[in-house]
Structure formats: structure tokens, C-alpha cells
Amino acid sequence: MTSRTRPAVMLLAGLASAGLALSACGSDSLSSGGSSTSKAAPSATANADLAAKVPAKIKSKGTITIGVDASYAPNEFLAADGKTVEGFDVDLFNAVAQKFGLKTQWVPANFDSIIVGVQSGKYDVGVSSFTINDKRKKQVNMVSYFNAGTQWAAAKGNPKKVDPNKPCGLKVAVQKGTVQEEEDLPVKAKKCQAEGKPITVLPFTGQDQATAAVATGKADAMLADSPIVAYAVKQSGGKIEAVGDIYDAAPYGYVIPKAETDFANAIVEALKQLDQSGDYKKALSNFGVEAGAISNFAVNP
């Protein structure tokens, strides 16, 4: 399965515009961020039937609090001000919230803390490129909204001759808590260990840190979700390049508390309405990720 299971001290000027900084940002609560593109973000009209399905806790404050790891451009990342969270995930879920007549509050957090935060009530939902898998569906409800695969990247020219199918002996950067770290690399590492050529796994709190490790030569390669790698390559100023094919495509899901299945189903309906209006595709195309569009939105697919 693929990932996300996700600044700002600037290390490389060429990476700064992509939010690819080295250290994690603080966890101040933030209001909805605007798109970094020149195109306007989609804007949706509230639907009375959907608004009636908002949980009382959320309805009373009129705002939905969202846990997000803002290190995963172009899906979710920090704007140049170092505070505003933006990206295609942000634009799309802001539009979902608007269908319910709600405002959004984006709260940056470490990726591997978000599901626990949703379970505890710290966040109303988690929106951070979470790949849907069986483990997570046991913990929370997940609403599918996008599809992505895993991609590898290496330094320009691929000096270490990185081959994702033959990773033995490499230093590989990866974000903590991702499916790439928890499911993909362990299988490869076990095989390489048996062959006497172990993989050195370099886990980082943020994807921006993993990308910077490759760009600066600390790591031979990295692996992450395909849209993240494509965007990082584009924004790196030629410092990194994609290697190998995209594999293990799987859907992303919004993280909703287990007890709020009705709300999860209502979010599915909101996505369907945004798809019909064209706003769903607009949110994706503004960031060049429309190849991951789906139409079969569902709870726990």
C-alpha cells in the first residue's frame, strides 16, 4: 500500500518555495489558508440537508477543527508566511466544510499524532493525505476522496544508480508513520538484510525533511506518495529526480471519529455534490494533481 501514514528553518533556497524546509513548524491553530496558485480556490454554497447532519459539538462552534501535517506539498504545506496552511487538500476540504455551512481551522501537527488526536477529540477530523488501510479503518472512519501511488526519488542524475526494485545498501529517507515506512520499506529491508546488504532507513518527522536529505546528499533516495514526489521534483530546482515507476495505488481518506459514521456519510454526499458542480476537479487541477481524481467516494472502502 502507498503512504501517508506526513517549517520553518530554510535549508535550501531552491526548496523553500515548495515548503521543503528542514525543521517542523509549531502547532498554532490556523484559519483556512489560501491557494499558493494564481487560480482561485473553489467556493461552495451551503446545503441545508447536509448542515442538519453536522455533529452537535461542531455545530455549536460553527468551525471544524482539522489536524494536518503541513509538510506534504502540494497536498498540504505552509505558505511563505510560515503560518497559513495551503494545498489541494486544504482547498478541497474547505469546500466540503462550506457545504455544511462551516468554517475551518487548520491545526499543524506531527503526522503520526493526528489519528490519535481525532480519537481523543482534539481534532474534529484529520486531513493529511492518509492512505486508507485496514489498520486505520479499525481506529477511525475514513472517507475516500483521492488516489495516489508510491514513487521514489534520487539526486539529479541518480549518481547512486537507485533502483526501487533493488534498494539494498542504500540510505533511504522516509517520513515517520507513513505506509512507506511501516509497510513498504520493512519488507525490502528484511530481504536486503538477508542478502548482507542492509538498507539504512532515515526516518524524518516531516516529508520536507526527507526531501531535503536527498537534495543535500544525506540520503541516497526517498520514497513518498506520487503527487508529493512529482511536486518536489518540480520545485527542487533540478536537485532531485523521480526514479522507477509509480506502484501500489490506493485511496486517500479523511479521518473521522468511529462514532460519527453519519457525518462521514454526509461528507461523502458533500464530495459528490462538489464533483457534480466541478469544484472537486477545480481544487485538484489548481495544483496539477487531477490525475488522482476519483468519483467513487465512500466510507471505509
NORVEN-V840509 format. One record per pair of residues at least 12 apart in sequence whose ideal C-beta (glycine too) atoms are under 10 Angstrom apart, sorted by the first residue. I is the first residue (numbers start at 0). GAP is how many residues later the second one is. Records with the same first field share a line. If there is no record, write none. Layout:
BEGIN
I: GAP ; GAP
END
This chain:
BEGIN
0: 130 ; 131 ; 132 ; 133 ; 134 ; 148 ; 149 ; 178 ; 179 ; 181 ; 182 ; 183 ; 247 ; 248 ; 249
1: 127 ; 129 ; 130 ; 131 ; 145 ; 146 ; 147 ; 148 ; 149 ; 176 ; 177 ; 178 ; 181 ; 182 ; 221 ; 222 ; 223 ; 224 ; 244 ; 245 ; 246 ; 247 ; 248 ; 249 ; 250
2: 69 ; 108 ; 126 ; 127 ; 128 ; 145 ; 146 ; 147 ; 148 ; 171 ; 172 ; 174 ; 175 ; 176 ; 177 ; 178 ; 179 ; 180 ; 181 ; 204 ; 220 ; 221 ; 222 ; 223 ; 225 ; 245 ; 247 ; 249
3: 65 ; 68 ; 71 ; 72 ; 107 ; 110 ; 124 ; 125 ; 126 ; 127 ; 144 ; 171 ; 173 ; 174 ; 175 ; 176 ; 203 ; 220 ; 221 ; 224 ; 248 ; 249
4: 106 ; 107 ; 110 ; 123 ; 124 ; 125 ; 126 ; 127 ; 128 ; 130 ; 131 ; 170 ; 171 ; 172 ; 173 ; 174 ; 175 ; 176 ; 177 ; 178
5: 62 ; 63 ; 64 ; 65 ; 66 ; 69 ; 70 ; 71 ; 102 ; 103 ; 104 ; 105 ; 106 ; 108 ; 122 ; 123 ; 124 ; 169 ; 170 ; 171 ; 172 ; 198 ; 199 ; 200 ; 201 ; 202 ; 204 ; 218 ; 219 ; 222
6: 12 ; 13 ; 14 ; 15 ; 16 ; 17 ; 18 ; 63 ; 64 ; 70 ; 71 ; 75 ; 101 ; 199 ; 201 ; 202 ; 205
7: 12 ; 13 ; 14 ; 15 ; 16 ; 17 ; 18 ; 62 ; 63 ; 69 ; 70 ; 72 ; 73 ; 74 ; 75 ; 198 ; 200
8: 12 ; 13 ; 14 ; 15 ; 16
9: 12 ; 13 ; 72 ; 202
10: 12 ; 197 ; 198 ; 201 ; 202 ; 204 ; 205
11: 199 ; 200 ; 203 ; 204 ; 224 ; 225 ; 227
12: 224
13: 201 ; 221 ; 222 ; 223 ; 224 ; 225 ; 226
14: 58 ; 193 ; 196 ; 197 ; 200 ; 201 ; 217 ; 220 ; 221 ; 222 ; 224 ; 225
15: 64 ; 192 ; 219
16: 19 ; 56 ; 63 ; 218 ; 219 ; 220
17: 18 ; 55 ; 56 ; 59 ; 190 ; 193 ; 210 ; 213 ; 214 ; 215 ; 216 ; 217 ; 218 ; 219
18: 17 ; 51 ; 52 ; 53 ; 54 ; 55 ; 57 ; 58 ; 59 ; 60 ; 61 ; 63 ; 66 ; 67 ; 68 ; 187 ; 188 ; 189 ; 192 ; 212 ; 213 ; 216
19: 51 ; 53 ; 57 ; 186 ; 187 ; 188 ; 189 ; 190 ; 191 ; 192 ; 195 ; 211 ; 212 ; 215 ; 216 ; 219 ; 220
20: 50 ; 56 ; 57 ; 61 ; 185 ; 187 ; 188 ; 190 ; 191
21: 182 ; 184 ; 186 ; 187 ; 189 ; 190 ; 191 ; 194
22: 182 ; 183 ; 185 ; 186 ; 189
23: 45 ; 46 ; 47 ; 84 ; 85 ; 86 ; 180 ; 181 ; 182 ; 184 ; 185
24: 44 ; 45 ; 46 ; 52 ; 53 ; 57 ; 58 ; 60 ; 83 ; 84 ; 181 ; 183
25: 56 ; 57 ; 82
26: 40 ; 80 ; 81 ; 82 ; 83 ; 86
27: 55 ; 79 ; 80
28: 34 ; 36 ; 37 ; 76 ; 77 ; 78 ; 79
29: 36 ; 38 ; 40 ; 48 ; 49 ; 53 ; 54 ; 55 ; 74 ; 75 ; 76 ; 77 ; 78
30: 32 ; 52 ; 53 ; 54 ; 72 ; 73 ; 74 ; 75
31: 31 ; 34 ; 52 ; 53 ; 54 ; 58 ; 59 ; 61 ; 62 ; 65 ; 66 ; 71 ; 72 ; 73 ; 74
32: 35 ; 37 ; 43 ; 44 ; 45 ; 46 ; 48 ; 50 ; 51 ; 52 ; 53 ; 54 ; 57 ; 58 ; 61 ; 71 ; 73
33: 45 ; 50 ; 51 ; 52 ; 56 ; 57 ; 60
34: 39 ; 44 ; 51 ; 52 ; 53 ; 55 ; 56 ; 59 ; 248 ; 251 ; 252
35: 37 ; 38 ; 41 ; 42 ; 43 ; 44 ; 48 ; 50 ; 51 ; 54 ; 250 ; 251
36: 37 ; 49 ; 51 ; 54 ; 248 ; 249 ; 250 ; 251
37: 248
38: 52 ; 243 ; 244 ; 246 ; 247 ; 248
39: 51 ; 242 ; 246
40: 45 ; 47 ; 49 ; 50 ; 51 ; 53 ; 54 ; 238 ; 241 ; 242 ; 245
41: 49 ; 50 ; 52 ; 53 ; 56 ; 232 ; 235 ; 236 ; 237 ; 238 ; 239 ; 240 ; 241 ; 242 ; 244
42: 48 ; 51 ; 52 ; 55 ; 236 ; 239
43: 50 ; 51 ; 52 ; 53 ; 54 ; 55 ; 56 ; 57 ; 226 ; 229 ; 230 ; 233 ; 235 ; 236
44: 50 ; 53 ; 54 ; 56 ; 228 ; 232 ; 234
45: 51 ; 52 ; 53 ; 54 ; 55 ; 56
46: 51 ; 52 ; 53 ; 54 ; 219 ; 222 ; 223 ; 226
47: 53
48: 50 ; 217 ; 220
49: 46 ; 49 ; 50 ; 51 ; 52 ; 213 ; 216 ; 217 ; 219 ; 220 ; 223
50: 48 ; 49 ; 50 ; 51 ; 215
51: 48 ; 49 ; 214
52: 47 ; 207 ; 209 ; 210 ; 212 ; 213 ; 214 ; 216 ; 217
53: 43 ; 46 ; 47 ; 48 ; 70 ; 206 ; 209 ; 212
54: 69 ; 201 ; 202 ; 204 ; 205 ; 207 ; 208 ; 211
56: 64 ; 67 ; 200 ; 203
57: 39 ; 42 ; 44 ; 66 ; 67 ; 202 ; 205
58: 41 ; 42 ; 43
60: 41 ; 42 ; 44 ; 63
61: 38 ; 39 ; 40 ; 41
62: 34 ; 39 ; 40 ; 41 ; 42 ; 61
63: 29 ; 30 ; 32 ; 33 ; 36 ; 38 ; 39 ; 40 ; 41 ; 42 ; 59 ; 60 ; 61 ; 63 ; 199
64: 39 ; 40 ; 41 ; 42 ; 52 ; 53 ; 56 ; 57 ; 58 ; 59 ; 60
65: 19 ; 23 ; 24 ; 27 ; 28 ; 31 ; 38 ; 39 ; 40 ; 41 ; 42 ; 43 ; 48 ; 52 ; 57 ; 58 ; 59 ; 60 ; 61 ; 62 ; 188 ; 189
66: 39 ; 40 ; 41 ; 42 ; 43 ; 44 ; 46 ; 47 ; 48 ; 49 ; 50 ; 51 ; 55 ; 56 ; 57 ; 58 ; 59 ; 60 ; 61 ; 188
67: 17 ; 19 ; 21 ; 22 ; 25 ; 38 ; 39 ; 40 ; 41 ; 43 ; 46 ; 55 ; 57 ; 58 ; 59 ; 60 ; 61
68: 16 ; 39 ; 40 ; 41 ; 42 ; 43 ; 44 ; 45 ; 57 ; 58 ; 59 ; 60 ; 61 ; 106 ; 108 ; 136 ; 137 ; 138 ; 139
69: 12 ; 13 ; 14 ; 15 ; 16 ; 17 ; 19 ; 20 ; 36 ; 37 ; 38 ; 39 ; 41 ; 58 ; 136 ; 138
70: 37 ; 39 ; 40 ; 57 ; 104 ; 133 ; 134 ; 135 ; 136 ; 137 ; 138 ; 139 ; 140 ; 157
71: 15 ; 17 ; 39 ; 56 ; 57 ; 103 ; 106 ; 134 ; 135 ; 136 ; 152 ; 153 ; 155 ; 156 ; 159 ; 160
72: 13 ; 14 ; 15 ; 134 ; 135 ; 138 ; 154 ; 155 ; 158 ; 159 ; 161 ; 162 ; 214
73: 12 ; 13 ; 14 ; 15 ; 153 ; 154 ; 156 ; 157 ; 158 ; 160 ; 161 ; 210 ; 212 ; 213 ; 214 ; 215
74: 12 ; 13 ; 14 ; 15 ; 17 ; 52 ; 53 ; 54 ; 71 ; 73 ; 132 ; 150 ; 152 ; 153 ; 156 ; 177 ; 212 ; 214 ; 217
75: 12 ; 13 ; 14 ; 17 ; 30 ; 32 ; 51 ; 52 ; 53 ; 131 ; 152
76: 12 ; 13 ; 129 ; 130 ; 131 ; 151 ; 154
77: 30 ; 130
82: 23 ; 25
83: 22
84: 19 ; 20 ; 21 ; 22 ; 23 ; 42
85: 20 ; 201
86: 19 ; 40 ; 41 ; 42 ; 144 ; 196 ; 199 ; 200 ; 202
87: 41 ; 58 ; 139 ; 143 ; 194 ; 195 ; 196 ; 197 ; 198 ; 199 ; 200 ; 201 ; 202 ; 204
88: 17 ; 38 ; 39 ; 40 ; 56 ; 57 ; 163 ; 165 ; 194 ; 195 ; 198 ; 200
89: 14 ; 16 ; 37 ; 193 ; 197
90: 188 ; 191 ; 192 ; 193 ; 195 ; 196
91: 35 ; 53 ; 54 ; 162 ; 179 ; 182 ; 187 ; 188 ; 190 ; 191 ; 192 ; 194 ; 195
92: 13 ; 32 ; 34 ; 52 ; 161 ; 174 ; 177 ; 178 ; 190
93: 12 ; 33 ; 189
94: 175 ; 176 ; 178 ; 179 ; 182 ; 184 ; 185 ; 187 ; 188
95: 29 ; 31 ; 47 ; 49 ; 158 ; 170 ; 171 ; 174 ; 175 ; 177 ; 178 ; 183 ; 184 ; 187
96: 27 ; 28 ; 30 ; 170 ; 173
97: 172 ; 176 ; 181
98: 167 ; 168 ; 170 ; 171 ; 172 ; 174 ; 175 ; 178 ; 180
99: 163 ; 166 ; 167 ; 170
101: 22
103: 20 ; 21 ; 23
104: 18 ; 19
105: 17 ; 21
106: 15 ; 16
107: 20
108: 13 ; 14 ; 17 ; 19
109: 65 ; 66 ; 67 ; 95 ; 96
110: 15 ; 17 ; 18 ; 19 ; 64 ; 65 ; 66 ; 67 ; 94 ; 95 ; 96
111: 63 ; 64 ; 65 ; 66 ; 69 ; 70 ; 93
112: 13 ; 64
113: 12 ; 13 ; 14 ; 16 ; 26 ; 63 ; 141
114: 13 ; 15 ; 20 ; 21 ; 24 ; 25 ; 27 ; 62 ; 140
115: 23 ; 24
116: 138
117: 21 ; 22 ; 23 ; 136 ; 137 ; 138 ; 139 ; 140 ; 142
118: 20 ; 21 ; 136 ; 138 ; 139 ; 140
119: 137
120: 136
122: 132 ; 134
123: 131 ; 132 ; 133 ; 136 ; 139
124: 15 ; 16 ; 18 ; 129 ; 130 ; 131 ; 132 ; 135 ; 138 ; 139 ; 142
125: 14 ; 16 ; 127 ; 128 ; 129 ; 130 ; 131
126: 16 ; 18 ; 125 ; 126 ; 127 ; 128
127: 124 ; 126 ; 127
128: 17 ; 19 ; 49 ; 78 ; 95 ; 96 ; 98 ; 99 ; 123 ; 124
129: 12 ; 47 ; 48 ; 49 ; 121 ; 122 ; 123 ; 124 ; 125
130: 15 ; 16 ; 17 ; 18 ; 19 ; 47 ; 48 ; 49 ; 52 ; 94 ; 117 ; 118 ; 119 ; 120 ; 121 ; 122
131: 12 ; 13 ; 47 ; 118 ; 119 ; 120 ; 121 ; 122 ; 123 ; 166 ; 168 ; 169
132: 46 ; 49 ; 50 ; 117 ; 118 ; 120
133: 166
134: 44 ; 47 ; 48
135: 43 ; 117 ; 119 ; 164
136: 116 ; 121 ; 162 ; 163 ; 164
137: 120 ; 162
138: 116 ; 118 ; 119
139: 113 ; 114 ; 115 ; 116 ; 117 ; 118 ; 119 ; 120 ; 124 ; 160
140: 112 ; 113 ; 114 ; 115 ; 116 ; 117 ; 118 ; 119 ; 120 ; 121 ; 122 ; 123 ; 124 ; 126 ; 158 ; 159
141: 109 ; 110 ; 111 ; 112 ; 113 ; 114 ; 122 ; 156 ; 157 ; 158 ; 159
142: 108 ; 109 ; 110 ; 111 ; 112 ; 113 ; 120 ; 121 ; 122 ; 123 ; 124 ; 125 ; 127 ; 128 ; 154 ; 155 ; 156 ; 157 ; 158
143: 106 ; 107 ; 108 ; 109 ; 110 ; 124 ; 127 ; 150 ; 152 ; 153 ; 154 ; 155 ; 156 ; 157
144: 106 ; 107 ; 108 ; 109 ; 122 ; 123 ; 126 ; 129 ; 130 ; 135 ; 138 ; 139 ; 147 ; 148 ; 149 ; 152 ; 153
145: 79 ; 81 ; 105 ; 106 ; 107 ; 108 ; 134 ; 137 ; 138 ; 143 ; 146 ; 147 ; 148 ; 151
146: 79 ; 80 ; 102 ; 103 ; 104 ; 105 ; 144 ; 145 ; 146 ; 147 ; 149
147: 76 ; 77 ; 78 ; 79 ; 80 ; 81 ; 98 ; 100 ; 101 ; 102 ; 103 ; 104 ; 141 ; 143 ; 144
148: 76 ; 77 ; 78 ; 80 ; 96 ; 97 ; 98 ; 99 ; 100 ; 101 ; 143
149: 14 ; 28 ; 29 ; 30 ; 34 ; 73 ; 74 ; 75 ; 76 ; 78 ; 79 ; 94 ; 95 ; 96 ; 97 ; 98 ; 99 ; 100
150: 13 ; 29 ; 71 ; 72 ; 73 ; 74 ; 75 ; 76 ; 77 ; 78 ; 79 ; 81 ; 82 ; 91 ; 92 ; 93 ; 94 ; 95 ; 96
151: 12 ; 13 ; 15 ; 18 ; 20 ; 28 ; 62 ; 69 ; 70 ; 71 ; 72 ; 74 ; 77 ; 89 ; 90 ; 91 ; 92 ; 93 ; 94 ; 95
152: 20 ; 57 ; 58 ; 61 ; 62 ; 66 ; 68 ; 69 ; 70 ; 71 ; 75 ; 76 ; 77 ; 79 ; 80 ; 83 ; 86 ; 87 ; 88 ; 89 ; 90 ; 91
153: 16 ; 18 ; 60 ; 65 ; 66 ; 67 ; 68 ; 86 ; 87 ; 88 ; 89 ; 90
154: 59 ; 60 ; 61 ; 62 ; 64 ; 65 ; 66 ; 81 ; 84 ; 85 ; 86 ; 88
155: 58 ; 59 ; 77 ; 80 ; 81 ; 82 ; 83 ; 84 ; 85
156: 81 ; 84
157: 62 ; 63 ; 82 ; 83 ; 84 ; 85 ; 86
158: 58 ; 61
159: 57 ; 59 ; 60 ; 61 ; 83
160: 59 ; 82
161: 52 ; 58 ; 59 ; 60 ; 61 ; 79 ; 81 ; 82
162: 58 ; 80 ; 81
163: 20 ; 24 ; 57 ; 59 ; 79 ; 80 ; 81 ; 82 ; 83
164: 23 ; 79 ; 80 ; 82
165: 22 ; 26 ; 31 ; 78
166: 18 ; 21 ; 22 ; 24 ; 25 ; 30 ; 32 ; 34 ; 53 ; 54 ; 56 ; 77
167: 20 ; 21 ; 23 ; 24 ; 25 ; 26 ; 27 ; 28 ; 29 ; 30 ; 31
168: 23 ; 26 ; 27 ; 28 ; 29 ; 30 ; 31 ; 51
169: 18 ; 22 ; 27 ; 28 ; 29 ; 30 ; 31 ; 49 ; 50 ; 51
170: 28 ; 29 ; 30 ; 31 ; 42 ; 43 ; 46 ; 47 ; 48 ; 49 ; 50 ; 51
171: 13 ; 16 ; 17 ; 27 ; 28 ; 29 ; 30 ; 31 ; 38 ; 41 ; 42 ; 47 ; 48 ; 49 ; 50 ; 51
172: 27 ; 28 ; 29 ; 30 ; 31 ; 34 ; 36 ; 37 ; 38 ; 39 ; 40 ; 41 ; 42 ; 45 ; 46 ; 47 ; 48 ; 49 ; 50 ; 51
173: 27 ; 28 ; 29 ; 30 ; 33 ; 36 ; 39 ; 45 ; 47 ; 48 ; 49 ; 50
174: 28 ; 29 ; 30 ; 31 ; 32 ; 33 ; 34 ; 35 ; 36 ; 47 ; 48 ; 49 ; 50 ; 53
175: 27 ; 28 ; 29 ; 30 ; 31 ; 33 ; 34
176: 26 ; 28
177: 25 ; 29 ; 32 ; 45 ; 46 ; 47
178: 46 ; 69 ; 71
179: 21 ; 30 ; 42 ; 43 ; 44 ; 45 ; 68
180: 20 ; 22 ; 23 ; 29 ; 42
182: 65
183: 39 ; 63 ; 64
184: 14 ; 16 ; 18 ; 38
185: 13 ; 15
187: 13 ; 35
188: 12
198: 21 ; 22
199: 19 ; 20
200: 18
201: 12 ; 16 ; 17 ; 18 ; 19 ; 20
203: 14 ; 15 ; 18
206: 15 ; 17 ; 18 ; 21 ; 22 ; 25
207: 20 ; 24
208: 13
209: 12 ; 13 ; 14 ; 18 ; 22
210: 13 ; 17 ; 18 ; 20 ; 21 ; 22 ; 24 ; 25 ; 28 ; 29
211: 20 ; 24 ; 27 ; 28
213: 18 ; 22 ; 25 ; 26 ; 27
214: 17 ; 21 ; 22 ; 23 ; 24 ; 25
215: 23
216: 22
220: 19 ; 22 ; 23
221: 18
222: 20 ; 21 ; 24
224: 21 ; 24 ; 25 ; 27 ; 67
225: 16 ; 19 ; 20 ; 21 ; 22 ; 23 ; 63 ; 65 ; 66
226: 19 ; 25 ; 57 ; 60 ; 61 ; 62 ; 64 ; 65
227: 61
228: 12 ; 13 ; 14 ; 17
229: 12 ; 16 ; 58 ; 59 ; 61
230: 56 ; 57 ; 58
233: 54
245: 45
248: 43
249: 51
250: 41 ; 43 ; 45 ; 46 ; 47 ; 50
251: 40 ; 42
252: 44 ; 45 ; 46 ; 47 ; 48
253: 13 ; 14 ; 17 ; 43 ; 45
255: 43 ; 44
260: 38 ; 39
261: 37
262: 36
263: 34 ; 35 ; 36
264: 33 ; 34
265: 33
266: 30 ; 32
267: 28 ; 29 ; 30 ; 31
268: 28
269: 27
270: 23 ; 24 ; 26 ; 27
271: 23 ; 24 ; 25
273: 23
274: 18 ; 19 ; 20 ; 22
275: 19
279: 13 ; 14 ; 15 ; 17
280: 12
END
